[in-house]
Amino acid sequence: MKNKNALFAPALLCVIYVLTGLSQTLVGFLSGISDSDLLSVIIIQCLVFLLPVAFYCKLRNINFLSALSLKPVSLNMLGFSIISFCLYFTGGAIIKYIGSAFMDLPSAGGIPIYELHPGQTGLVVIAYIVLPAILEEMVFRSIMIHEYSPYGGFFAITVSALSFAMLHFSFSQLPIYFLAGIIFASVTYVSRSVIPAMLLHLANNTVNVFFPDVFSQYVSRTGNSVLLFYILVALFLLLLYLWFNQLEYIYNKKADDTARDRRAQLLFLESEKKLREQVNRPSFLSRFRQVFLSPGLLAAAAVFILKSLGLI
């Protein structure tokens, strides 16, 4: 496979990681949640995510709007998206429970709503809920999946999830962000649109900003942590079954729609061409080396490790 996406895409990640690290330092100097602080956060996010992606698409001759995959989705994706969010929320609660049992996890923080005036509430929603959902999904779902799809769905989804998890520079939070990345990337890959993932991300940000530590607070109040853990595991397994069942339904329906299409013959010829390309595709192991052992992705992982350890 003469595809150099595995060389160029990680370079974009490295730039964003470095800018994110610098931005965290700048945000640390801000006094709090004043209007000027919130506006600064909004501007910084645009500089960190939007400008590098625009330059990357320009240099790589990629159609920016096409790569974003801002396409309308069918109603079939509604149920799948809802199940996906519940699966993430349940899986995240399980990860938090296991993490709290073995280590002292930091508080999720959050912003006290009662301290905000109406104008500030709008800025908080933009700065910490809406904008991160749009910009981060643009980078880690739209661009990363676009660049790694030629290597196969497994690599596109995994790199999207891993790069998203590393963005947050936290070893303790890596599993839950990786789970979020897997869910959001899967929804994007299946729907061929980033809109459902943006909505899921927005809902997740809303919970994290205005209702942080709800799960841990509930466990500490009730004391029924073991029973709750078993309930969450059972619910997670049920949702996982429903998730795969819905996934099978979506792909079966796509196959049926294709079979009834008047352009079935043309689509058949195109599928034959793609099949021949698949035959010539390198082995899984070869693609694994190209993707995960590329110098760029290793450099991005190095930035994550050094930043997470506080060495840079």
BELPEGI-V702970 format. One record per residue. N is the residue number from 1. RES is the residue in three letters. BURIAL is + if it has 24 or more other ideal C-beta (glycine too) atoms within 12 Angstrom, else -. Layout:
BEGIN
N&RES&BURIAL  N&RES&BURIAL
END
This chain:
BEGIN
1&MET&-  2&LYS&-  3&ASN&-  4&LYS&-  5&ASN&+  6&ALA&+  7&LEU&+  8&PHE&+  9&ALA&+  10&PRO&+  11&ALA&+  12&LEU&+  13&LEU&+  14&CYS&+  15&VAL&+  16&ILE&+  17&TYR&+  18&VAL&+  19&LEU&+  20&THR&+  21&GLY&+  22&LEU&-  23&SER&+  24&GLN&+  25&THR&-  26&LEU&-  27&VAL&+  28&GLY&-  29&PHE&-  30&LEU&-  31&SER&-  32&GLY&-  33&ILE&+  34&SER&-  35&ASP&-  36&SER&-  37&ASP&+  38&LEU&+  39&LEU&-  40&SER&+  41&VAL&+  42&ILE&+  43&ILE&-  44&ILE&+  45&GLN&+  46&CYS&+  47&LEU&+  48&VAL&+  49&PHE&+  50&LEU&+  51&LEU&-  52&PRO&+  53&VAL&+  54&ALA&+  55&PHE&-  56&TYR&+  57&CYS&+  58&LYS&-  59&LEU&-  60&ARG&-  61&ASN&-  62&ILE&-  63&ASN&-  64&PHE&-  65&LEU&-  66&SER&-  67&ALA&+  68&LEU&+  69&SER&+  70&LEU&-  71&LYS&-  72&PRO&-  73&VAL&+  74&SER&-  75&LEU&-  76&ASN&+  77&MET&+  78&LEU&-  79&GLY&+  80&PHE&+  81&SER&+  82&ILE&+  83&ILE&+  84&SER&+  85&PHE&+  86&CYS&+  87&LEU&+  88&TYR&+  89&PHE&+  90&THR&+  91&GLY&+  92&GLY&+  93&ALA&+  94&ILE&+  95&ILE&+  96&LYS&+  97&TYR&+  98&ILE&-  99&GLY&+  100&SER&+  101&ALA&-  102&PHE&-  103&MET&-  104&ASP&-  105&LEU&+  106&PRO&-  107&SER&-  108&ALA&+  109&GLY&-  110&GLY&+  111&ILE&+  112&PRO&-  113&ILE&-  114&TYR&-  115&GLU&-  116&LEU&+  117&HIS&-  118&PRO&-  119&GLY&-  120&GLN&+  121&THR&-  122&GLY&-  123&LEU&+  124&VAL&+  125&VAL&+  126&ILE&+  127&ALA&+  128&TYR&+  129&ILE&+  130&VAL&+  131&LEU&+  132&PRO&+  133&ALA&+  134&ILE&+  135&LEU&+  136&GLU&+  137&GLU&+  138&MET&+  139&VAL&+  140&PHE&+  141&ARG&+  142&SER&+  143&ILE&+  144&MET&+  145&ILE&+  146&HIS&+  147&GLU&+  148&TYR&+  149&SER&+  150&PRO&+  151&TYR&+  152&GLY&+  153&GLY&-  154&PHE&-  155&PHE&+  156&ALA&+  157&ILE&+  158&THR&+  159&VAL&+  160&SER&+  161&ALA&+  162&LEU&+  163&SER&+  164&PHE&+  165&ALA&+  166&MET&+  167&LEU&+  168&HIS&+  169&PHE&+  170&SER&+  171&PHE&-  172&SER&-  173&GLN&+  174&LEU&+  175&PRO&+  176&ILE&+  177&TYR&+  178&PHE&+  179&LEU&+  180&ALA&+  181&GLY&+  182&ILE&+  183&ILE&+  184&PHE&+  185&ALA&+  186&SER&+  187&VAL&+  188&THR&+  189&TYR&+  190&VAL&+  191&SER&+  192&ARG&+  193&SER&+  194&VAL&+  195&ILE&+  196&PRO&+  197&ALA&+  198&MET&+  199&LEU&+  200&LEU&+  201&HIS&+  202&LEU&+  203&ALA&+  204&ASN&+  205&ASN&+  206&THR&+  207&VAL&+  208&ASN&+  209&VAL&+  210&PHE&+  211&PHE&-  212&PRO&-  213&ASP&-  214&VAL&-  215&PHE&+  216&SER&+  217&GLN&-  218&TYR&-  219&VAL&-  220&SER&-  221&ARG&-  222&THR&-  223&GLY&-  224&ASN&-  225&SER&-  226&VAL&-  227&LEU&-  228&LEU&+  229&PHE&-  230&TYR&-  231&ILE&-  232&LEU&+  233&VAL&-  234&ALA&-  235&LEU&-  236&PHE&+  237&LEU&-  238&LEU&-  239&LEU&+  240&LEU&+  241&TYR&-  242&LEU&-  243&TRP&+  244&PHE&-  245&ASN&-  246&GLN&+  247&LEU&+  248&GLU&-  249&TYR&-  250&ILE&+  251&TYR&-  252&ASN&-  253&LYS&-  254&LYS&-  255&ALA&-  256&ASP&-  257&ASP&-  258&THR&-  259&ALA&-  260&ARG&-  261&ASP&-  262&ARG&-  263&ARG&-  264&ALA&-  265&GLN&-  266&LEU&-  267&LEU&-  268&PHE&-  269&LEU&-  270&GLU&-  271&SER&-  272&GLU&-  273&LYS&-  274&LYS&-  275&LEU&-  276&ARG&-  277&GLU&-  278&GLN&-  279&VAL&-  280&ASN&-  281&ARG&-  282&PRO&-  283&SER&-  284&PHE&-  285&LEU&-  286&SER&-  287&ARG&+  288&PHE&-  289&ARG&-  290&GLN&+  291&VAL&+  292&PHE&+  293&LEU&-  294&SER&+  295&PRO&-  296&GLY&+  297&LEU&+  298&LEU&-  299&ALA&+  300&ALA&+  301&ALA&+  302&ALA&-  303&VAL&+  304&PHE&+  305&ILE&-  306&LEU&-  307&LYS&+  308&SER&+  309&LEU&-  310&GLY&-  311&LEU&-  312&ILE&-
END
